[in-house]
Amino acid sequence: MPADYTEWLATERGVGTVALRASGASGEVAWSVDGHVHRDSRLALIPGAHVIAAESRGERREVRITVDAPPGTR
């Protein structure tokens, strides 16, 4: 998972994505983004503030990220 309060910049051409990976997790990892189940292994970089959570074997970790809009689109 990224460090808490990580910032990314969305791409000008379409939507960029990042891989969702959890270090130290044993077994399957269940992801949620902004409180909604996320079944894809990649996350679209949509501008705004987001909370990403990973849960595995009853242990849950959350991080907050911000995705900035491309320059000139704000």
N, C-alpha and C positions, 0 to 999 in steps of 0.2 A: 504494500500500500504506500501511497505517497506520504510524505510528512504532512502533519496537520497544517492547514492554512497554505497549502501549495497553490501557486497561481500558474495558469496556462494561458496561452493566446490562441484563440480559434484561428483556423486558416481562412484565407480569403476565398479560396476555391473549394467550395463545399465544406463539409464538416470533417474535421480531423478526429482521430480516435486514439485512445491509449489502451494498453492491455491492463486487465485487472488481475493482479497476482498478490498473494499473501504469503509472506515468508514466515516460517515457523509453524504453519498450520499443518495439522495431521488429519488426513481424511479429506472428504469433500468440503468445499467452501461454498456457502450460500451468500450471495451478494444482494445488497439493496442500495438503491440510489434515491435520495430524497424520500425515503420511507416506502418506496415501491420495489417489489421483487425485480431483480435484474438478472436474467438468465444468460445473457451473452457474455463472452469472455473479453469483450472490448467495450469501452465506454465512449460514446460520441461526445466531443467537446462542444457543448452548447453553452453560449455565454450565460453567465450568472453564477450565483453561489450555490454549491451543492454539498450534500452530506453523503459520503460513501461508507457503507458498513459491510464488514465481512464477518461471518459467523461460521464456526467449525467446532463441533463437539461441545456445544454449550458455551463456548467462549466467543465474545463479540468485541470487535474493535471498530471505531469510527474515526474518520478524518473529514475535515472540511476543506473544500477546494474552491477556488474562484477561477472561472474561465472568462477572460476578457474578449470582447468583440474585436475583430480585425480593425486596424486603423482606418479611419474614414467611414466607418459604418455605425458609429455610435450615435 
